[in-house]
Amino acid sequence: FMLLLNDAGMEASVFRIAPHASYTYMSNQSAGLRFQYTNARCNVDAATLDLLGNFSFDVKDVRARMMSYGGHVYNRSYLGLDRRGRVGLFLDFDLGFTRSKSVVAADAYTVTRKVGASVSPGLIYFPMNNVSVFAALSLADISYNWAKGYSGGQVTGTKNSFAAKAGLNLMNLNFGLSIHL
């Protein structure tokens, strides 16, 4: 998408933190809780969207931001790949709730609530007995969303939707560091 922008004067940032705690209830199985907070901002002073010279669109002075938080319960199943138990694969089954607020104009915003379930495979490595690093990728997601649009403090529209997605989305790649007590 960014390759289609010409003469872009913009800045963007995303901050996300997702602490989690889990309990191992049997060999290679754990259950846990995950809380997630995300804050994203995008400021565009000026940019031109050019679709191969056939269509162009100018954007100026756009200030957008999004904030979300959520809670999830999950079950993680592990499969060891080496004899020492340092490298392994895992599969997460996740149920969660997320609330987000997106603002594009000064007095207009959208509040979205999402209830969903997902399946995420991942790779984990234990460099020390009580520390692990992991990478996970969401493989399938099913959700129900409630969205309300507001302008000037009044509801301007609502949308309820059901979504089911399966596939590899590299934009949903998660990296993490865990300390095991």
N, C-alpha and C positions, 0 to 999 in steps of 0.2 A: 504494500500500500504506500509506503513512504517513497518508493521510486517514482510514483506518479505526481509527487509534489515538486513544483518549481518555485524558486525564489522564496523559500520558506524561512520566516523569522519566527521561531517558536521554541518553547521549552516545555518539557513534560517530565513528571516524576511519579513514581509509584512506590509506596511504602506498604509492606505487608508483614504482619507478625502473626504466627499461629502456634502458640504454646499448646502442648498436649501432655497428658498424663495417661499411663496405661498400667494395667495389672496383668501379669502372666498367670493365667489360671490353669494351664496345663502345658506340657511340652509343645513348643512351636505354635502356641496360640495365646493371644493377648486381646484384651478389651480395653477401650479407653475413651477419653473425652478430649475434644479439641475445640479451642476457642480461636476465632480468627478475626483480625481487624485489618482493614485495607483502607488506605487513603491515596487517592490519585488526583493529580492536577495537570491541566494542560492549558497553556496560554499561547495563543496564536496572534502575533502582531499583524502578519500578512502572509498569505500563501496562495498559490495558484495550483489548482488540481487540473492536470492536463491528461486527457485520455487519448494518447497517440495522435494529437493534433486535430482530432475530430470534434472534441468537446472540451471546453475549459470553463472553470468556475473559480472566482476569486473569493477568498475569505479574509476578513479583517476584524481585528479586535474581538476575538472570541476568548472568553474565560470560562473554562469548564472544570468542574471538580466532582468527585464521587467519593463517598464514605460508606463503608459497609462493615457490619459485624455479624457474627453468627456463632452458633454452637453445634457441635456434631458429636455423635457417639459412633464408635467404629469397632470392628473386629479385624484383627490382623493375623494372618496365617503365614508362617515362615517355612522356607525350604532351604536347607543348607547346601552350599555348592562345593565346600572343601572339607577336609578331615578335621581341621582345627576349629571349625565353626566361625570363621572370621568373615566369610563372604556368603551372601545368601540372596534369595529372591523372596518377596513377600507379596501378598494380595490383601488389600483393604476393602472391606464392605462398610460403607459409610451411610448414616442417616443424619440429616441435619436441617437446620433452619437458618436463613440468612435474611437480614434486613439491610437495604441500601437506599441511599439518597443521592440522586444525581441532579446537579445544578448546571444549567447552561446560560440562562439569563438571570439578571439580578433578582427578579421577583417570581421566576418560574422554576419549578423543580418537580421531580418525580420521585415517589417513594415506592419501592418494590419489596415485597416479601416473598420468599421462596422456601418451599418445603421440598426436599429431594433426597434421593438415594443415588449412590455412585459406586463404581467398582474401579479400583486403581491398583495396577501392578507396580512393583518397584524393585530396586536393587539396593542392598544394604551392605555396608562394610564396617567392621569393628576394628579400628586400629589399636584400641586398648579394650580391656575387659568391660569397662563401664562407659565407654564413649562409642557412638556410632554415627556415621554419616549415611545419608540415603538420598535417592532420587526416585520420584514416583510420577507417573503419568496417568491422568484420568482416561479410562478406556470407554466407559459407558456411564450415562447419566439419565435419570428420569426425574422430572420435577413438575410442580404446580406453582404458578406465579400469580400474585395479585399485585397490580400496579395502579397507582392513582397519580394523576397529573394535577398540579396546583399552579395557579397564577393569581397573584394578588391576594393570597390567603384563601382562595376559593377553589373547590374541586372543579377542574375543567374536563376531566375524562377519566375513565377507568378501563382496565383491560385485565381479564383473567385468561390465563393460557396454560396449557399442558404441553410439555416438551419431553421428547425421548431422543437421545443422541447416542450414537456409538461410532467410534473411530478414534484415530490418533490425532490429537490436537497439540502440537508442540508449544503453543502458547499457554498451555495448562500444565507445564512441567514444573514440579516442585522439588526443591532441594532442602535438606535440613540437617541439623546436628542434634543428636539426642544424648542426654546424660542419664545413665541407668543407675539407680540407687539400690 
